[in-house]
């Protein structure tokens, strides 16, 4: 590819519309518009769930009742979990950045099924609307935790059926996206875009899409069974009628553990894109990173039982699931080591996307290592269902996926808006978030080791100091988040013009004008080099 | 916007196969439960299985296989330009789907009249494994029935399109994919039938 000069004149896909106003967005089949629709929807729900999380932390700031009663607390942590998991982080990457960037990165004009792509967003919004309706109708918001464990979810008077149906619809949207992405990556790669030249973000989306279509149906059937249990009294998981609650947990986690990889794999893909660009070096071990995405998806589908070490499984099953869980650490570590090796002797420029990526490695490593503590049955029995688990998965999902999401926002959004954010506030925001994050969640890890249970409304006085520290951490984190948002908003509205290739990337999206035109490429691109071959891309 | 109309038949088929895979996994969850509970309650399952109405199941199996054949023939017909024949065959498949559902309704009414349904007093008095068996049956067959309904509607729509000429020898991806979906519905029943009516 020839080095491209910054192009700033074209208004790109923003102005080229067949319809006008809101209809040009919600009925558009352009992958970039759908990507932005997804971005704003998932990010809106993220902010809602953040607000709920802050309320939870205020309640836990001091022992006893602080701002709400126990029932409200139960409902709040359930809704926080449901919204964060099913409405933000699972659809987040695929829906927003996957849609925005993936077709361009493989040199396609759009995804394979543009109308299905739009349908996927509509289904997502419909499911979200149903979930929100469930909060204000019937018996009030569900209080089961986001796992909807039977038999309790079959008996509680809250509005579980409707919420579960909403999640089912969102799951359908996830399947549609998965089918669409796999087909797109198989069928629509440009000439010369071999599997060995696929950007690693695309590889990670590909692995994620397989997890989506293989695991989500199991969640679907599990949710159907909850509804059947509540409406028909099937008793399939009710011990009194011969059912076994453990079977519910098996079915639920057969989906929901792989779902963790739907959340983290694309995040790893983002990191694999950003680190080589900001270290100005080809990525170390391209093949191994691509392979490890597939390996994580495969091995990660076999480890669901580690959620049930204390549920009464056989010792043999515990042993096997413990062993399989440790195997997932291998491909994950391959990625981390390869990122570090890429940084080694790189010409590193510490701009916002890079800072978020580096903190991803740090936070994800803590999350991964605390994961091993729970993967080993003996230590898990000590920390099971304590705040340790809460700290662990927030390190992985928020510190990992969340920070990668912020990195992706700083890295790719200028491409689609044509304008840049201001660098200094972005770095201040990052520093506050990183500090606040560790204060918030490391306290939880320690609290868990000391024995404070998770999901509890109240706690013993000896846990009070660390809970206070944790709550203060949540405010620092929220402050950083506010700065990040304001900075991005102002920058993308009226910041400096971003050239076609502000970071000096070598993947295809940087070779087209900023913002991209509706059909992405004026002519079908012919790919002649790998995605991390920076020679000739022109340093900004 | 003048996007060139491009048809990717192989892509459309790949997408459909991937979607069918997810459907298989959906029912796979039910079969998984069946396996797990069969191991726990072999005697109760056998006792309950003998109570099932074999005739209803057999008739439905024949109906569904026949309709699957018609759907497959409709695809071949359209490929050879026999649009009228394809419409007739699709109509036949849709009618079979409707008959299947009517037959299912009769079977379930019969079972209900005998007091066999989730939460009934008869099942509450029976050993716990039998209640599990029937609950599994009703959920699996109900879900399958829903798929029969969806598949019939799909085939009916495709028949109308073939009638109007939207679907023709040059572009029959919708017809082929709908037929594939119908084969899946058939396939799932081919598993449900022996598991609940025959082998126990």
Interface residues (C-beta under 8 A of the other chain):
Chain A: X16 X18 X109 X112 X113 X116 X175 X178 X179 X180 X182 X183 X186 X187 X188 X213 X214 X216 X217 X218 X220 X221 X222 X224 X225 X228 X232 X233 X234 X235 X236 X240 X241 X242 X243 X244 X247 X251 X254 X518 X519
Chain B: X1 X3 X8 X10 X11 X12 X14 X15 X18 X19 X21 X22 X23 X24 X25 X26 X27 X28 X29 X30 X32 X33 X36 X37 X40 X41 X44 X118 X119 X124 X127 X128 X129 X130 X131 X132 X135 X136 X138 X139 X143
